[in-house]
Amino acid sequence: MAIELLTTRVTSLEMTADVRRIRRRASGSSPAMRIVEVPRLPLQRYRDLYASVGAAHHWTSRLLPDKALAEEIYNPRTRIYLAQTGHETVGWFEIEVKRNVRQARIVHFGILPPFRGRGLAGPLLEEAIAAGFAEGPERLTIETNTLDHPAALRLYRRHGFVPYATREVKTPTWASLAEAQTAAE
């Protein structure tokens, strides 16, 4: 089975701790959203959240066998947070902390499709930024690409992230990679 590749333009963005300190004073309040860190999110729950947000945008980096996925998300550097309103999960984000270089990265960030358009992305991003800086890094990064939600880059910039690099990459389509993995099992 051949894996179909798409070309996308990736924009890497950063925020420094100094910018965060200034922005924190300017940040407004968020709607009633509860953020919960889930250190051992079950693999299938992670896969469901990942697919819910990422399938339409061809996120494929976490389409992994159980052992490899567990190594990624249960890594001591990885933090996974769920955003909830009432009893419903409305979004999630994943942070990777690199203490030795005083950096953190928002690896994944998304609002689940049924909850888009309700003004949740900005407050959730502010929570992700706070979580990203919680362990004292001097720099927080995030990436987006032309396959992601069209408002992603604008949202990140509005919340204080500044682009520092762009590159073109080839990425597998969600469907072709998932089909190839199923055929290999």
Summary of the structure (lengths in Angstrom):
residues: 185
radius of gyration: 16.4
end to end distance: 12.7
largest distance: 52.8
contacts: 526
relative contact order: 0.26
helix: 38%
strand: 34%
